[in-house]
Amino acid sequence: MFGISMSELLVILVLALVVVGPKDLPKVARWLARVLRAIRNMVKEFVSALNIDEELKEVNEAGKELRETMRDLNPGALKDEYMTVEEKEP
């Protein structure tokens, strides 16, 4: 758990018991749990925001490719091609 061995965890708990006292230790533990939960939720939101940014980048790249394709199209050449196809049909 977090790279802490059992003996280190026991030392931390004993120190917390001495510093905080047995009466307030449950309150501190609940507060610490709330803080850790809030941090975990913030990290999840941050990661999901990064995923949204990646998706937006993909959409922007697709839009750039589409704009380049549209820019490369020559309306005159398309009209000439259409007229040639129309003349060939009976």
N, C-alpha and C positions, 0 to 999 in steps of 0.2 A: 504494500500500500504506500504509494508515493516514494518508494525507495527507502522506507524507514523500517528498520528491523523491530522485532517485538520488544527487545530490551530498551531500545531508544524510545519507543512509544510509551513504555511503562515509566521511564524517567520523565518524559514530558507530562504524563498524567499526574505523577507525584508532585512535580513542580507546580502544575496548575492547581492541584488540591491545596498545596501550601500557600501559594500566592493568593488565590481567589477565596479559598475556604470552602468547606463542604456545603455550607448553606447556599452560596451563590453559584456553585459549580454547574448545576443543571441549567440555570439561566444563561450562563456563559456558553454552555454547550449548544443550547437552542439558538442563541444569537450567532454563534459560529456556523452552525448548520445553515441558517438563513443567508448569511453572507456568502458561504460557499455555493449555495443554490443560485443566488443572484449572479455570482461571477460565472457559473456554468451557463446560465441562460444568456448572459451577455455574450459569451464566447460563441454559443450556438447562433445567435442573431448575427454576429459578425461574420461567421463562416457562411451563413445563408446569404448575407449581403454580398460577399465575395463571389458566390455562385451566380447571383443575379448579374453582377458586373461581367462575368465571363460570358453569360448568355447574351447580354447586350452587345458585347464586343463581336460575337458571332453574327448577330443580326446586322450590326453596322457593316461588317465585312461583306455580308451577302448583299446589302444595299449598295455598297461601293461597286461590287462586281456587276450588279444589275445596271447601275448608272453608266459604267464603262461600256457595257454591252450595248446599251441604248445609244451612247455617244458614237460608237463605232458603226452603227447602222446608218446607211445612206438612203434617205427617202427617195431620191431620184433613181437609184439603182433598183430599189424595191418596186417602184412604179414601172420601170422598164421591164423588169422580170414579170410583173403581173400582166403587162400588155402582151408580152411574148407568149405567156401561157394562155391568155385569152384568145389570141390569134390561132393557136394550134388546135384548140378545141373546135369540134364541128358544130 
